[in-house]
Amino acid sequence: MTSWATTIGKLFVLHRAKLESIVMRRVRDREAAADVVQDVFLRMLEAGGAGSAEADTRVIYAATRNAAIDRGMMTARRARLLAALPPDQIAPAPTSSGANLESKQAIAALDQALAELSPRSREIFIEHRVHGVPIAAIAARLGISVSAVEKHLVRALRHCQSRLAAHLGRD
């Protein structure tokens, strides 16, 4: 009898390309598709087998389809959030020393807003928005769901937006 790691390795070799193709149709990003498939296989490796090779294969395909749907929804959600940001919050362009002072004050307001977040929300926000760590990687490291990470990010982003809006005198 072979070990589960060997079995999952064989399944990966046999099905990776087709699974990436399935995910690629959904997320339209080759690197994201490869990440999704690798994450599914990693979760399967950690969870153990479902029984027969046929059952394991069905579980892998179902898990991959679900992960692709989740990634697509996450991408759409992120696009909606970014579309809601005023352009000056995305790419402010200081043009004078007065604008530089305003920028420094806005950064100080953002620092204050970040300090007001819970430690976990702050950590997740900084890892993802500053360091570019993928949401799935943060979720795996913290042992929470991707959805939970997204909720922390949304709360943190809304909090920071409201604090910056108050600082800039917007309602």
matplotlib code that plots the C-alpha trace (Angstrom):
import matplotlib.pyplot as plt

x = [0.0, 1.4, 1.4, -1.1, 1.6, 2.6, -1.0, -1.7, 1.5, 0.4, -3.1, -1.4, 0.7, -2.3, -4.8, -2.9, -3.1, -6.8, -7.6, -5.6, -7.6, -10.9, -9.8, -8.3, -11.7, -13.1, -10.4, -8.7, -5.3, -2.8, -0.8, -4.0, -5.2, -1.9, -2.1, -5.7, -4.9, -1.8, -3.8, -6.5, -3.8, -2.2, -5.5, -6.2, -2.7, -3.4, -7.0, -6.2, -7.8, -11.5, -11.0, -10.6, -8.7, -11.9, -13.4, -10.2, -10.3, -14.0, -13.2, -10.2, -12.3, -15.2, -12.8, -11.0, -14.3, -15.4, -12.0, -12.2, -15.7, -14.4, -11.5, -13.7, -16.1, -13.1, -11.7, -15.1, -15.4, -12.0, -12.7, -16.0, -14.1, -11.4, -14.0, -15.6, -12.4, -12.0, -9.2, -7.2, -7.1, -5.6, -2.9, -2.5, -0.2, 1.4, 2.4, 3.6, 5.0, 1.5, 0.4, 3.5, 2.4, -1.2, 0.2, 2.2, -0.8, -2.9, -0.3, -0.3, -4.2, -3.8, -1.3, -3.7, -6.6, -4.4, -3.5, -7.3, -7.8, -7.7, -4.2, -5.4, -7.2, -4.1, -1.8, -4.0, -4.4, -0.6, 0.4, -2.0, -2.1, 1.5, 3.4, 1.2, 0.8, -2.1, -5.3, -5.1, -1.6, -2.7, -5.7, -3.5, -0.9, -3.5, -5.6, -8.7, -10.9, -10.3, -13.7, -12.6, -9.5, -11.6, -13.9, -11.0, -9.7, -13.1, -13.5, -10.0, -10.4, -13.7, -12.3, -9.3, -11.5, -13.8, -10.8, -9.2, -12.5, -12.9, -9.3, -9.9, -13.2, -15.4, -18.7]
y = [0.0, 3.4, 6.4, 9.2, 11.6, 9.3, 9.0, 12.7, 13.3, 10.9, 12.6, 15.9, 14.8, 13.2, 16.0, 19.3, 20.6, 19.9, 21.4, 24.5, 24.8, 24.5, 27.2, 29.4, 29.6, 31.0, 33.4, 34.3, 34.4, 31.6, 32.2, 32.4, 29.1, 27.4, 28.7, 27.5, 24.0, 23.8, 25.0, 22.3, 19.6, 20.9, 20.8, 17.3, 16.2, 17.6, 16.1, 12.6, 10.4, 9.9, 6.2, 4.9, 6.7, 7.4, 9.0, 11.0, 12.3, 13.3, 15.2, 17.0, 18.1, 19.3, 21.1, 22.7, 23.9, 25.3, 27.0, 28.6, 29.9, 31.3, 33.0, 34.5, 35.9, 37.3, 38.9, 40.5, 41.7, 43.2, 45.0, 46.4, 47.7, 49.3, 50.9, 52.5, 54.2, 57.8, 58.2, 60.4, 57.6, 55.2, 57.5, 60.8, 63.2, 65.8, 68.9, 71.4, 71.6, 72.2, 69.0, 67.2, 68.3, 67.1, 63.8, 63.4, 64.2, 61.7, 59.1, 59.9, 59.6, 56.2, 55.1, 56.1, 54.2, 51.1, 51.4, 51.4, 48.0, 44.7, 43.2, 40.4, 42.8, 45.0, 42.1, 40.8, 44.2, 45.0, 41.5, 41.7, 45.4, 46.4, 43.2, 41.7, 38.3, 36.4, 36.0, 32.2, 32.2, 34.4, 32.2, 29.0, 30.6, 31.8, 28.7, 30.6, 30.5, 32.7, 34.3, 35.2, 36.9, 38.8, 40.0, 41.3, 43.1, 44.7, 45.8, 47.3, 49.0, 50.5, 51.7, 53.3, 54.9, 56.4, 57.7, 59.2, 60.7, 62.3, 63.6, 65.0, 66.6, 64.3, 62.7]
z = [0.0, -0.9, 1.4, 1.0, 0.0, -2.9, -3.9, -3.9, -5.8, -8.5, -8.6, -8.9, -11.9, -13.6, -13.1, -12.5, -16.1, -16.5, -13.1, -13.9, -17.1, -15.2, -12.8, -15.6, -17.3, -14.1, -12.8, -16.1, -14.4, -15.1, -11.9, -9.7, -11.3, -10.5, -6.9, -6.5, -7.7, -5.5, -2.5, -3.1, -3.3, -0.1, 1.7, 0.4, 1.5, 5.0, 5.1, 3.9, 1.3, 0.8, 0.1, -3.4, -6.2, -7.9, -4.8, -4.2, -7.8, -7.5, -4.2, -5.8, -8.8, -6.6, -4.2, -7.2, -8.7, -5.4, -4.9, -8.3, -7.6, -4.3, -6.0, -8.7, -6.0, -4.0, -7.1, -8.0, -4.4, -4.4, -7.7, -6.2, -3.2, -5.3, -7.5, -4.5, -3.5, -4.5, -7.0, -4.7, -2.1, -4.7, -6.2, -4.5, -6.2, -3.9, -5.9, -3.3, 0.1, 1.4, -0.3, 1.2, 4.7, 4.0, 2.8, 6.0, 8.0, 6.1, 6.7, 10.4, 10.3, 8.5, 11.2, 13.9, 12.1, 11.8, 15.5, 16.3, 14.6, 16.4, 16.3, 13.9, 11.5, 11.5, 10.8, 8.0, 6.5, 6.5, 5.2, 2.3, 1.4, 2.2, 1.7, -1.0, 0.7, -0.9, 1.0, 0.8, 2.3, 5.2, 5.9, 5.8, 8.1, 10.6, 10.4, 9.4, 6.3, 3.3, 3.9, 7.5, 6.1, 3.5, 6.3, 8.3, 5.2, 4.5, 8.1, 8.1, 4.8, 5.7, 9.1, 7.4, 4.7, 7.3, 9.4, 6.3, 5.1, 8.5, 8.4, 4.9, 6.0, 3.8, 4.9]

ax = plt.figure().add_subplot(projection="3d")
ax.plot(x, y, z, "-o")
ax.set_aspect("equal")
plt.show()
